[in-house]
Amino acid sequence: MPTTTNKQRVINQILTTLKKRYDPTDPESRPVLEQFVYAVCREDATRKHADRAFRNLQERFFDWNEVRVSSPHEIEEALAGLSNPENRANRLINFLQEVFETTYSFDLEALHKKGLKQAAKQLSRYQAANDYAVAWVVQQSLGGHAIPLDAASLQVLNRLGLVEDDFEDNEALRASLEHLVPKSRGALFVELVSALAHDPGWENDPTCPVRSLVLNGPASEEDPAPAIAHRGSRPRPR
């Protein structure tokens, strides 16, 4: 199993070399409710496809109430390009319905006044919530240190040695990553890992800066060369 030192080296290389490769822009600031909606679009999708789907929802419907009362098929059309649009459409409708029934509005900004743990717990109660969506909102809107990881990103982290194949305790996994990834660079880490996850053929691309980590494995603690470690739901915000 890769050591903590090796894992830290891997993460450092992701944050430096992959930033040069993908040059991601800063995530867009959104209200809590919209960030949750965006998370449903963003999970296991490229940022480009998620942005387009979210923009479609805003442009094709008058407001979130119209999305709530629309048919799943209409929502699916707006989510074209995303995997499993039927499931995503139903999650969005269910989420907006629950929010409306509990708040009589589409405003979740009151969560800012709660502690991070309480806010995450409240978000997790929504039927449409999963580990990724809650962690995304905690990181992107609530200022907490949570690392949202979808299936595609976990697969990449497994290939790089940062998580193990048999790791089933998601809370402990997140706690481990959040300990190694600085809070100030958490969003960047998520963007870079996602970009790598949706970069076809990166393992066969000799120009990819982390390719050697898969071929050669992480460096030993005695090896001065930078290296990375091996693999990748409610988050534990801090």
Secondary structure, 3 states (H helix, E strand, C coil): CCCHHHHHHHHHHHHHHHHHHHCCCCCCCCCHHHHHHHHHHHCCCCHHHHHHHHHHHHHHCCCHHHHHHCCHHHHHHHCCCCCCHHHHHHHHHHHHHHHHHHHCCCCCHHHHHCCHHHHHHHHHCCCCCCHHHHHHHHHHCCCCCCCCCCHHHHHHHHHCCCCCCCCCCHHHHHHHHHHHCCHHHHHHHHHHHHHHHCCCCHHHCCCCCCHHHHHHCCCCCCCCCCCCCCECCCCCCC
